[in-house]
C-alpha cells in the first residue's frame, strides 16, 4: 500500500477549506445581494406606484383626466412594462393600456394604507405587484364626496394596484448569481494548480531534513542536525538530536559493557592458561590440591561474573519477579552485617549497625539481599583502614555511609554502570555489584541513591514507599 502524502493531505485540507470559505462567502453575499436588490426593486415599484397616485393630486377632476393617465413602460424609471388600476370613490376605474393581466385575490378590498407587495405568475412570467389605499385631493374630495379611509372593507378614497414585469430584474439577479458562483469555481481551479506547487515548495525544508537524517547513524557518532530556523521544525530537530544523544550514550555504554565483559572473561581465561603453561614448563612443585584450588578460585570468579550478568539481565528485562513476604528488618540486617564483619576487621574497618525501629517490610528477601549485600560489600571493601561503616535504619529507609577519599563528585553519576570500577586492584570485583543493586532496588519498587558529602563520605540511601511497611 502506497504511503499517504503529506503534500496531498495539506493540499486537500486547503482545497476543502477554500471551498467552504469561498462557497460559504458566495452564498452569504448572494443572500445579501438578493435581499438588497429585492428591497431596491420594491422601493422602485412603490415609487412608480406613488407617481401614478400623485397624478390624482392635480387641481382637476379625476374623471376628466382619467383618459390621459396612460403610463408607458419605463416612464418612471422601471426596468419592465408596467400595469396599473386605480379606483377612487364615486369615479370610474382608471386602468393602464393594456390593463393588469392578473390581480391578487381580494383586490381591491384587501388594499390597506401600508403597501402590500406580492409576486404573481402569468403565462410563465413573474410579475411584481404592490397595492395600497390613499386619500385623493381632487375636486371630488373638495365637494365632500370622499369618505373616511379604512384599512379593511368599506369605502375608501382611492386604492391603487400597480404591476410590473420582473424579467429584467431577475435577469440581473441571475447574472449576479453566475458571477458569485463562477468566482469560487475559478478560484478553486487556480488553487488546484497553484496549491500543490506552493505546498511542495513549502515542504522543501522537510525534504532537506529527511536527506540530512539519512547521513546520521551509528557509524557517524557525534553528528547532529543544525537548526532550520523554522518554528515548526526546530522542536522536531531538537527531539531528534536528543534521541541521537541518548543513542550515543547507549552505544557508549554497550561498548563499555562489551569491553568490560571481554576483559573480565579474557583475564580469567588468561589466568587459567598461564597457570597451566607455567606448571607444564616450569613446575612449581605445588601439590595437585593446591593447583586445583587456584583453578577453582579463578573459575569461581568467572562463574560469579557470568551469574551476576545473568541476574542483571533478568532484573533489567523484568524476568525476575519479586516474591514479597513479611520481613523483620532489624534482625535481618544484623545477620547481613555479621557476614561482612570478619572481612572488614581484616582490613581494620569497623561495621556498626544502628537499628531499633522495629520495621517490618513486605518485600522479597532474596532481592533485598542483592541490594544490601552489594552495598555492605562495597563499603567494607573500599573503606580506608581505620574507618567505620555505619548502617542506620530510618522510618522508610536504610542509610549506609563510609569514607571514600578516592571518589570525586563526577564519579557519583557513574556508580551503577556495569564493569565500572574506581580501583582496579581489587581482585574478584568485576564492577557489577552496584549495577545489580540498582536493578534489584528498581524491581522491588525502591529507590537507591548515592551522594558524596564535603567530608568525602559516600552515602548510600535505600528508600521504599510508605505502603511498603
BATI-922932 format. One record per residue (C-alpha): residue number from 1; x, y, z. Coordinates in nm, 3 decimals, padded with zeros to 5 digits, always signed. Layout:
BEGIN
+-----+---------+---------+---------+
|   n |       x |       y |       z |
+-----+---------+---------+---------+
| NUM |       X |       Y |       Z |
...
+-----+---------+---------+---------+
# end
This chain:
BEGIN
+-----+---------+---------+---------+
|   n |       x |       y |       z |
+-----+---------+---------+---------+
|   1 | +00.000 | +00.000 | +00.000 |
|   2 | +00.139 | +00.335 | -00.104 |
|   3 | +00.200 | +00.563 | +00.197 |
|   4 | -00.006 | +00.877 | +00.233 |
|   5 | +00.147 | +01.202 | +00.111 |
|   6 | +00.175 | +01.495 | +00.349 |
|   7 | +00.170 | +01.730 | +00.050 |
|   8 | -00.154 | +01.574 | -00.078 |
|   9 | -00.307 | +01.590 | +00.268 |
|  10 | -00.225 | +01.959 | +00.312 |
|  11 | -00.346 | +02.032 | -00.042 |
|  12 | -00.676 | +01.855 | +00.024 |
|  13 | -00.726 | +02.041 | +00.351 |
|  14 | -00.652 | +02.374 | +00.182 |
|  15 | -00.890 | +02.300 | -00.105 |
|  16 | -01.170 | +02.188 | +00.128 |
|  17 | -01.115 | +02.495 | +00.346 |
|  18 | -01.109 | +02.723 | +00.041 |
|  19 | -01.426 | +02.564 | -00.093 |
|  20 | -01.601 | +02.605 | +00.241 |
|  21 | -01.489 | +02.966 | +00.282 |
|  22 | -01.542 | +03.079 | -00.076 |
|  23 | -01.864 | +02.883 | -00.119 |
|  24 | -01.999 | +02.999 | +00.216 |
|  25 | -01.894 | +03.355 | +00.144 |
|  26 | -02.055 | +03.343 | -00.200 |
|  27 | -02.380 | +03.211 | -00.052 |
|  28 | -02.385 | +03.483 | +00.214 |
|  29 | -02.306 | +03.751 | -00.045 |
|  30 | -02.575 | +03.614 | -00.279 |
|  31 | -02.827 | +03.619 | +00.004 |
|  32 | -02.735 | +03.975 | +00.099 |
|  33 | -02.736 | +04.096 | -00.262 |
|  34 | -03.072 | +03.930 | -00.331 |
|  35 | -03.222 | +04.093 | -00.025 |
|  36 | -03.079 | +04.432 | -00.109 |
|  37 | -03.186 | +04.412 | -00.473 |
|  38 | -03.533 | +04.294 | -00.375 |
|  39 | -03.561 | +04.587 | -00.135 |
|  40 | -03.446 | +04.827 | -00.408 |
|  41 | -03.684 | +04.671 | -00.657 |
|  42 | -03.976 | +04.709 | -00.418 |
|  43 | -03.876 | +05.066 | -00.347 |
|  44 | -03.866 | +05.140 | -00.722 |
|  45 | -04.200 | +04.964 | -00.766 |
|  46 | -04.353 | +05.167 | -00.484 |
|  47 | -04.204 | +05.491 | -00.619 |
|  48 | -04.363 | +05.430 | -00.960 |
|  49 | -04.693 | +05.339 | -00.798 |
|  50 | -04.690 | +05.658 | -00.591 |
|  51 | -04.613 | +05.858 | -00.904 |
|  52 | -04.935 | +05.721 | -01.051 |
|  53 | -05.118 | +05.807 | -00.727 |
|  54 | -04.974 | +06.159 | -00.732 |
|  55 | -05.147 | +06.227 | -01.060 |
|  56 | -05.475 | +06.224 | -00.871 |
|  57 | -05.349 | +06.523 | -00.674 |
|  58 | -05.376 | +06.751 | -00.980 |
|  59 | -05.604 | +07.050 | -00.950 |
|  60 | -05.858 | +06.899 | -01.188 |
|  61 | -06.134 | +06.643 | -01.176 |
|  62 | -06.004 | +06.288 | -01.173 |
|  63 | -06.270 | +06.180 | -01.415 |
|  64 | -06.167 | +06.443 | -01.669 |
|  65 | -05.804 | +06.331 | -01.654 |
|  66 | -05.864 | +05.960 | -01.647 |
|  67 | -05.827 | +05.923 | -02.019 |
|  68 | -05.487 | +06.090 | -02.005 |
|  69 | -05.342 | +05.850 | -01.746 |
|  70 | -05.178 | +05.602 | -01.977 |
|  71 | -04.831 | +05.520 | -01.849 |
|  72 | -04.576 | +05.363 | -02.079 |
|  73 | -04.308 | +05.112 | -01.990 |
|  74 | -04.008 | +05.270 | -01.816 |
|  75 | -04.181 | +05.607 | -01.775 |
|  76 | -04.099 | +05.619 | -01.402 |
|  77 | -03.758 | +05.456 | -01.423 |
|  78 | -03.878 | +05.096 | -01.405 |
|  79 | -03.699 | +04.802 | -01.564 |
|  80 | -04.002 | +04.648 | -01.745 |
|  81 | -04.356 | +04.716 | -01.869 |
|  82 | -04.593 | +04.849 | -01.602 |
|  83 | -04.964 | +04.794 | -01.549 |
|  84 | -05.196 | +04.960 | -01.302 |
|  85 | -05.557 | +05.000 | -01.195 |
|  86 | -05.683 | +05.300 | -00.991 |
|  87 | -06.020 | +05.301 | -00.821 |
|  88 | -06.150 | +05.607 | -00.644 |
|  89 | -06.483 | +05.653 | -00.464 |
|  90 | -06.752 | +05.792 | -00.696 |
|  91 | -06.534 | +05.770 | -01.008 |
|  92 | -06.493 | +05.505 | -01.276 |
|  93 | -06.179 | +05.284 | -01.256 |
|  94 | -05.870 | +05.403 | -01.440 |
|  95 | -05.654 | +05.128 | -01.597 |
|  96 | -05.336 | +05.112 | -01.799 |
|  97 | -05.342 | +05.007 | -02.161 |
|  98 | -05.333 | +04.712 | -02.153 |
|  99 | -05.479 | +04.661 | -01.804 |
| 100 | -05.307 | +04.441 | -01.542 |
| 101 | -05.315 | +04.084 | -01.675 |
| 102 | -05.354 | +03.927 | -01.332 |
| 103 | -05.453 | +04.053 | -00.985 |
| 104 | -05.416 | +03.906 | -00.635 |
| 105 | -05.719 | +03.752 | -00.465 |
| 106 | -05.933 | +04.003 | -00.273 |
| 107 | -05.832 | +04.305 | -00.474 |
| 108 | -05.934 | +04.587 | -00.416 |
| 109 | -06.094 | +04.507 | -00.077 |
| 110 | -05.763 | +04.375 | +00.066 |
| 111 | -05.571 | +04.700 | -00.006 |
| 112 | -05.469 | +04.894 | +00.304 |
| 113 | -05.274 | +05.201 | +00.398 |
| 114 | -04.948 | +05.002 | +00.419 |
| 115 | -04.818 | +04.893 | +00.078 |
| 116 | -04.860 | +04.521 | +00.017 |
| 117 | -04.615 | +04.352 | -00.219 |
| 118 | -04.662 | +04.019 | -00.394 |
| 119 | -04.539 | +03.809 | -00.685 |
| 120 | -04.780 | +03.671 | -00.943 |
| 121 | -04.732 | +03.439 | -01.239 |
| 122 | -04.895 | +03.497 | -01.578 |
| 123 | -04.820 | +03.274 | -01.877 |
| 124 | -04.479 | +03.183 | -01.736 |
| 125 | -04.394 | +03.543 | -01.647 |
| 126 | -04.330 | +03.662 | -01.294 |
| 127 | -04.498 | +03.991 | -01.211 |
| 128 | -04.412 | +04.217 | -00.920 |
| 129 | -04.714 | +04.393 | -00.768 |
| 130 | -04.796 | +04.648 | -00.499 |
| 131 | -05.133 | +04.780 | -00.381 |
| 132 | -05.225 | +05.040 | -00.124 |
| 133 | -05.503 | +05.290 | -00.034 |
| 134 | -05.465 | +05.668 | -00.017 |
| 135 | -05.664 | +05.993 | +00.002 |
| 136 | -05.717 | +06.175 | -00.326 |
| 137 | -05.718 | +06.559 | -00.308 |
| 138 | -05.916 | +06.618 | -00.630 |
| 139 | -06.241 | +06.810 | -00.684 |
| 140 | -06.449 | +06.521 | -00.567 |
| 141 | -06.281 | +06.547 | -00.228 |
| 142 | -06.339 | +06.921 | -00.215 |
| 143 | -06.713 | +06.869 | -00.280 |
| 144 | -06.728 | +06.644 | +00.024 |
| 145 | -06.787 | +06.327 | -00.172 |
| 146 | -06.493 | +06.142 | -00.018 |
| 147 | -06.541 | +05.923 | +00.288 |
| 148 | -06.308 | +05.830 | +00.576 |
| 149 | -06.023 | +05.587 | +00.491 |
| 150 | -06.025 | +05.239 | +00.638 |
| 151 | -05.779 | +04.952 | +00.612 |
| 152 | -06.033 | +04.674 | +00.571 |
| 153 | -06.368 | +04.660 | +00.391 |
| 154 | -06.597 | +04.954 | +00.328 |
| 155 | -06.548 | +05.275 | +00.132 |
| 156 | -06.205 | +05.420 | +00.057 |
| 157 | -06.092 | +05.738 | -00.106 |
| 158 | -05.869 | +05.555 | -00.361 |
| 159 | -05.695 | +05.222 | -00.400 |
| 160 | -05.415 | +05.155 | -00.645 |
| 161 | -05.292 | +04.826 | -00.784 |
| 162 | -04.956 | +04.854 | -00.962 |
| 163 | -04.784 | +04.573 | -01.151 |
| 164 | -04.451 | +04.539 | -01.334 |
| 165 | -04.277 | +04.262 | -01.526 |
| 166 | -03.990 | +04.123 | -01.314 |
| 167 | -03.795 | +03.965 | -01.602 |
| 168 | -03.531 | +04.242 | -01.640 |
| 169 | -03.476 | +04.242 | -01.264 |
| 170 | -03.447 | +03.864 | -01.244 |
| 171 | -03.206 | +03.859 | -01.538 |
| 172 | -02.975 | +04.094 | -01.347 |
| 173 | -03.010 | +03.880 | -01.032 |
| 174 | -02.931 | +03.565 | -01.233 |
| 175 | -02.623 | +03.728 | -01.383 |
| 176 | -02.501 | +03.820 | -01.034 |
| 177 | -02.566 | +03.463 | -00.917 |
| 178 | -02.350 | +03.330 | -01.200 |
| 179 | -02.076 | +03.577 | -01.116 |
| 180 | -02.084 | +03.474 | -00.749 |
| 181 | -02.085 | +03.104 | -00.844 |
| 182 | -01.812 | +03.124 | -01.105 |
| 183 | -01.581 | +03.321 | -00.874 |
| 184 | -01.524 | +03.035 | -00.623 |
| 185 | -01.510 | +02.780 | -00.907 |
| 186 | -01.244 | +02.981 | -01.086 |
| 187 | -01.054 | +03.033 | -00.758 |
| 188 | -01.065 | +02.658 | -00.687 |
| 189 | -00.942 | +02.582 | -01.037 |
| 190 | -00.646 | +02.810 | -00.983 |
| 191 | -00.591 | +02.661 | -00.637 |
| 192 | -00.583 | +02.308 | -00.782 |
| 193 | -00.283 | +02.411 | -00.987 |
| 194 | -00.112 | +02.657 | -00.752 |
| 195 | -00.161 | +02.497 | -00.410 |
| 196 | +00.033 | +02.172 | -00.479 |
| 197 | +00.324 | +02.374 | -00.614 |
| 198 | +00.317 | +02.607 | -00.315 |
| 199 | +00.286 | +02.318 | -00.068 |
| 200 | +00.574 | +02.125 | -00.225 |
| 201 | +00.786 | +02.438 | -00.216 |
| 202 | +00.690 | +02.500 | +00.147 |
| 203 | +00.781 | +02.140 | +00.240 |
| 204 | +01.125 | +02.170 | +00.084 |
| 205 | +01.292 | +02.214 | +00.429 |
| 206 | +01.129 | +01.885 | +00.536 |
| 207 | +01.276 | +01.702 | +00.235 |
| 208 | +01.615 | +01.856 | +00.310 |
| 209 | +01.581 | +01.743 | +00.672 |
| 210 | +01.497 | +01.387 | +00.563 |
| 211 | +01.802 | +01.380 | +00.335 |
| 212 | +02.019 | +01.511 | +00.617 |
| 213 | +01.887 | +01.246 | +00.858 |
| 214 | +01.997 | +00.975 | +00.615 |
| 215 | +02.360 | +01.071 | +00.677 |
| 216 | +02.333 | +01.025 | +01.054 |
| 217 | +02.358 | +00.689 | +01.226 |
| 218 | +02.567 | +00.464 | +01.449 |
| 219 | +02.857 | +00.488 | +01.207 |
| 220 | +02.868 | +00.867 | +01.242 |
| 221 | +02.865 | +00.937 | +01.618 |
| 222 | +02.855 | +01.300 | +01.718 |
| 223 | +02.671 | +01.413 | +01.402 |
| 224 | +02.376 | +01.638 | +01.476 |
| 225 | +02.113 | +01.829 | +01.278 |
| 226 | +02.157 | +02.205 | +01.252 |
| 227 | +01.862 | +02.428 | +01.345 |
| 228 | +01.649 | +02.515 | +01.043 |
| 229 | +01.523 | +02.849 | +01.174 |
| 230 | +01.162 | +02.732 | +01.129 |
| 231 | +00.938 | +02.733 | +01.434 |
| 232 | +00.765 | +02.410 | +01.330 |
| 233 | +01.079 | +02.210 | +01.250 |
| 234 | +01.317 | +02.323 | +01.524 |
| 235 | +01.133 | +02.131 | +01.803 |
| 236 | +01.149 | +01.817 | +01.586 |
| 237 | +01.520 | +01.875 | +01.525 |
| 238 | +01.582 | +01.920 | +01.899 |
| 239 | +01.395 | +01.599 | +01.977 |
| 240 | +01.584 | +01.410 | +01.708 |
| 241 | +01.917 | +01.542 | +01.837 |
| 242 | +01.811 | +01.434 | +02.186 |
| 243 | +01.741 | +01.085 | +02.055 |
| 244 | +02.086 | +01.085 | +01.894 |
| 245 | +02.242 | +01.189 | +02.226 |
| 246 | +02.070 | +00.902 | +02.406 |
| 247 | +02.166 | +00.664 | +02.125 |
| 248 | +02.530 | +00.766 | +02.151 |
| 249 | +02.518 | +00.727 | +02.529 |
| 250 | +02.360 | +00.383 | +02.493 |
| 251 | +02.616 | +00.278 | +02.235 |
| 252 | +02.895 | +00.403 | +02.458 |
| 253 | +02.755 | +00.203 | +02.750 |
| 254 | +02.718 | -00.107 | +02.533 |
| 255 | +03.074 | -00.071 | +02.405 |
| 256 | +03.195 | -00.025 | +02.760 |
| 257 | +02.992 | -00.328 | +02.868 |
| 258 | +03.126 | -00.541 | +02.583 |
| 259 | +03.478 | -00.424 | +02.655 |
| 260 | +03.439 | -00.493 | +03.028 |
| 261 | +03.287 | -00.834 | +02.971 |
| 262 | +03.561 | -00.927 | +02.725 |
| 263 | +03.826 | -00.801 | +02.965 |
| 264 | +03.686 | -00.993 | +03.263 |
| 265 | +03.642 | -01.313 | +03.064 |
| 266 | +03.980 | -01.283 | +02.890 |
| 267 | +04.154 | -01.209 | +03.219 |
| 268 | +04.015 | -01.517 | +03.393 |
| 269 | +04.083 | -01.741 | +03.093 |
| 270 | +04.434 | -01.596 | +03.056 |
| 271 | +04.499 | -01.671 | +03.423 |
| 272 | +04.391 | -02.031 | +03.373 |
| 273 | +04.604 | -02.071 | +03.061 |
| 274 | +04.907 | -01.906 | +03.217 |
| 275 | +04.875 | -02.126 | +03.524 |
| 276 | +04.861 | -02.440 | +03.311 |
| 277 | +05.153 | -02.337 | +03.083 |
| 278 | +05.376 | -02.232 | +03.372 |
| 279 | +05.314 | -02.556 | +03.560 |
| 280 | +05.387 | -02.757 | +03.244 |
| 281 | +05.712 | -02.577 | +03.155 |
| 282 | +05.833 | -02.474 | +03.497 |
| 283 | +05.678 | -02.697 | +03.762 |
| 284 | +05.643 | -02.512 | +04.090 |
| 285 | +05.632 | -02.826 | +04.295 |
| 286 | +05.293 | -02.745 | +04.446 |
| 287 | +05.060 | -03.029 | +04.516 |
| 288 | +04.766 | -03.112 | +04.295 |
| 289 | +04.508 | -02.993 | +04.553 |
| 290 | +04.682 | -02.654 | +04.568 |
| 291 | +04.680 | -02.620 | +04.189 |
| 292 | +04.317 | -02.731 | +04.167 |
| 293 | +04.227 | -02.488 | +04.444 |
| 294 | +04.376 | -02.198 | +04.247 |
| 295 | +04.198 | -02.315 | +03.933 |
| 296 | +03.877 | -02.337 | +04.134 |
| 297 | +03.917 | -01.980 | +04.264 |
| 298 | +03.968 | -01.841 | +03.913 |
| 299 | +03.675 | -02.044 | +03.784 |
| 300 | +03.458 | -01.926 | +04.073 |
| 301 | +03.535 | -01.562 | +03.988 |
| 302 | +03.445 | -01.626 | +03.625 |
| 303 | +03.129 | -01.806 | +03.728 |
| 304 | +03.038 | -01.520 | +03.962 |
| 305 | +03.073 | -01.272 | +03.678 |
| 306 | +02.853 | -01.477 | +03.447 |
| 307 | +02.596 | -01.538 | +03.722 |
| 308 | +02.583 | -01.167 | +03.806 |
| 309 | +02.538 | -01.082 | +03.437 |
| 310 | +02.252 | -01.330 | +03.403 |
| 311 | +02.079 | -01.194 | +03.714 |
| 312 | +02.132 | -00.835 | +03.596 |
| 313 | +01.984 | -00.920 | +03.256 |
| 314 | +01.680 | -01.084 | +03.417 |
| 315 | +01.625 | -00.791 | +03.651 |
| 316 | +01.656 | -00.525 | +03.382 |
| 317 | +01.441 | -00.728 | +03.143 |
| 318 | +01.165 | -00.772 | +03.400 |
| 319 | +01.203 | -01.150 | +03.407 |
| 320 | +01.293 | -01.169 | +03.775 |
| 321 | +00.969 | -01.111 | +03.964 |
| 322 | +00.983 | -01.032 | +04.337 |
| 323 | +00.804 | -01.264 | +04.579 |
| 324 | +00.722 | -01.039 | +04.875 |
| 325 | +00.677 | -01.169 | +05.229 |
| 326 | +00.683 | -01.005 | +05.573 |
| 327 | +01.039 | -00.938 | +05.686 |
| 328 | +01.156 | -00.801 | +06.023 |
| 329 | +01.423 | -00.560 | +05.910 |
| 330 | +01.638 | -00.520 | +06.223 |
| 331 | +01.731 | -00.887 | +06.282 |
| 332 | +01.769 | -00.943 | +05.909 |
| 333 | +02.016 | -00.652 | +05.883 |
| 334 | +02.207 | -00.783 | +06.186 |
| 335 | +02.259 | -01.119 | +06.010 |
| 336 | +02.360 | -00.944 | +05.687 |
| 337 | +02.612 | -00.723 | +05.869 |
| 338 | +02.757 | -01.019 | +06.061 |
| 339 | +02.866 | -01.181 | +05.732 |
| 340 | +03.087 | -00.879 | +05.648 |
| 341 | +03.235 | -00.802 | +05.991 |
| 342 | +03.515 | -01.056 | +05.962 |
| 343 | +03.635 | -00.938 | +05.618 |
| 344 | +03.606 | -00.577 | +05.736 |
| 345 | +03.808 | -00.645 | +06.050 |
| 346 | +04.088 | -00.793 | +05.841 |
| 347 | +04.119 | -00.451 | +05.675 |
| 348 | +04.086 | -00.277 | +06.014 |
| 349 | +03.743 | -00.142 | +05.920 |
| 350 | +03.462 | -00.139 | +06.177 |
| 351 | +03.098 | -00.209 | +06.090 |
| 352 | +02.832 | -00.058 | +06.316 |
| 353 | +02.458 | -00.114 | +06.289 |
| 354 | +02.218 | +00.146 | +06.433 |
| 355 | +01.869 | -00.004 | +06.449 |
| 356 | +01.575 | -00.021 | +06.684 |
| 357 | +01.295 | +00.086 | +06.452 |
| 358 | +01.108 | -00.249 | +06.461 |
| 359 | +01.029 | -00.205 | +06.093 |
| 360 | +00.853 | -00.490 | +05.912 |
| 361 | +00.882 | -00.484 | +05.533 |
| 362 | +00.668 | -00.670 | +05.283 |
| 363 | +00.945 | -00.748 | +05.036 |
| 364 | +01.149 | -01.018 | +04.865 |
| 365 | +01.438 | -01.117 | +05.098 |
| 366 | +01.649 | -01.258 | +04.813 |
| 367 | +01.639 | -00.938 | +04.607 |
| 368 | +01.684 | -00.726 | +04.919 |
| 369 | +01.995 | -00.935 | +04.993 |
| 370 | +02.128 | -00.842 | +04.646 |
| 371 | +02.089 | -00.472 | +04.728 |
| 372 | +02.209 | -00.465 | +05.090 |
| 373 | +02.478 | -00.728 | +05.034 |
| 374 | +02.640 | -00.536 | +04.750 |
| 375 | +02.619 | -00.205 | +04.938 |
| 376 | +02.780 | -00.354 | +05.251 |
| 377 | +03.036 | -00.547 | +05.047 |
| 378 | +03.146 | -00.234 | +04.859 |
| 379 | +03.158 | -00.026 | +05.175 |
| 380 | +03.372 | -00.281 | +05.361 |
| 381 | +03.597 | -00.345 | +05.059 |
| 382 | +03.669 | +00.018 | +04.966 |
| 383 | +03.659 | +00.200 | +05.302 |
| 384 | +04.011 | +00.303 | +05.410 |
| 385 | +04.177 | +00.129 | +05.705 |
| 386 | +04.064 | +00.267 | +06.039 |
| 387 | +03.727 | +00.385 | +05.906 |
| 388 | +03.386 | +00.281 | +06.035 |
| 389 | +03.098 | +00.179 | +05.810 |
| 390 | +02.770 | +00.299 | +05.959 |
| 391 | +02.439 | +00.128 | +05.881 |
| 392 | +02.127 | +00.309 | +06.004 |
| 393 | +01.759 | +00.220 | +05.982 |
| 394 | +01.517 | +00.511 | +05.944 |
| 395 | +01.140 | +00.517 | +05.913 |
| 396 | +01.132 | +00.442 | +05.542 |
| 397 | +01.498 | +00.398 | +05.451 |
| 398 | +01.827 | +00.222 | +05.515 |
| 399 | +02.128 | +00.453 | +05.523 |
| 400 | +02.487 | +00.326 | +05.475 |
| 401 | +02.785 | +00.561 | +05.469 |
| 402 | +03.164 | +00.524 | +05.476 |
| 403 | +03.473 | +00.724 | +05.390 |
| 404 | +03.558 | +00.735 | +05.018 |
| 405 | +03.867 | +00.957 | +04.978 |
| 406 | +03.936 | +00.834 | +04.625 |
| 407 | +03.595 | +00.925 | +04.487 |
| 408 | +03.518 | +01.257 | +04.319 |
| 409 | +03.178 | +01.421 | +04.265 |
| 410 | +03.195 | +01.333 | +03.895 |
| 411 | +03.221 | +00.965 | +03.986 |
| 412 | +02.878 | +00.955 | +04.151 |
| 413 | +02.696 | +00.956 | +03.816 |
| 414 | +02.900 | +00.650 | +03.708 |
| 415 | +02.812 | +00.441 | +04.011 |
| 416 | +02.586 | +00.160 | +03.894 |
| 417 | +02.740 | +00.131 | +03.549 |
| 418 | +02.834 | -00.222 | +03.453 |
| 419 | +03.206 | -00.308 | +03.481 |
| 420 | +03.296 | +00.037 | +03.613 |
| 421 | +03.547 | +00.032 | +03.898 |
| 422 | +03.729 | +00.320 | +04.057 |
| 423 | +04.001 | +00.090 | +04.190 |
| 424 | +04.107 | -00.197 | +03.967 |
| 425 | +04.341 | -00.367 | +04.209 |
| 426 | +04.062 | -00.549 | +04.392 |
| 427 | +04.061 | -00.900 | +04.251 |
| 428 | +03.724 | -01.067 | +04.226 |
| 429 | +03.531 | -00.743 | +04.182 |
| 430 | +03.404 | -00.720 | +03.825 |
| 431 | +03.221 | -00.388 | +03.870 |
| 432 | +02.873 | -00.542 | +03.863 |
| 433 | +02.775 | -00.509 | +04.229 |
| 434 | +02.618 | -00.163 | +04.223 |
| 435 | +02.457 | -00.229 | +03.883 |
| 436 | +02.288 | -00.534 | +04.043 |
| 437 | +02.192 | -00.328 | +04.347 |
| 438 | +02.024 | -00.059 | +04.136 |
| 439 | +01.842 | -00.315 | +03.921 |
| 440 | +01.720 | -00.513 | +04.223 |
| 441 | +01.604 | -00.195 | +04.400 |
| 442 | +01.403 | -00.099 | +04.091 |
| 443 | +01.248 | -00.447 | +04.077 |
| 444 | +01.144 | -00.411 | +04.444 |
| 445 | +00.989 | -00.068 | +04.381 |
| 446 | +01.253 | +00.100 | +04.595 |
| 447 | +01.485 | +00.390 | +04.524 |
| 448 | +01.863 | +00.372 | +04.563 |
| 449 | +02.068 | +00.694 | +04.573 |
| 450 | +02.433 | +00.780 | +04.626 |
| 451 | +02.586 | +01.111 | +04.724 |
| 452 | +02.929 | +01.235 | +04.830 |
| 453 | +02.939 | +01.492 | +05.111 |
| 454 | +03.203 | +01.758 | +05.170 |
| 455 | +03.398 | +01.526 | +05.403 |
| 456 | +03.434 | +01.273 | +05.118 |
| 457 | +03.199 | +01.026 | +05.279 |
| 458 | +02.987 | +00.820 | +05.042 |
| 459 | +02.620 | +00.793 | +05.145 |
| 460 | +02.400 | +00.516 | +05.004 |
| 461 | +02.029 | +00.554 | +05.082 |
| 462 | +01.768 | +00.288 | +05.003 |
| 463 | +01.410 | +00.414 | +05.043 |
| 464 | +01.076 | +00.244 | +04.993 |
| 465 | +00.717 | +00.373 | +04.963 |
| 466 | +00.506 | +00.431 | +05.270 |
| 467 | +00.267 | +00.149 | +05.187 |
| 468 | +00.559 | -00.098 | +05.174 |
| 469 | +00.572 | -00.122 | +05.552 |
+-----+---------+---------+---------+
# end
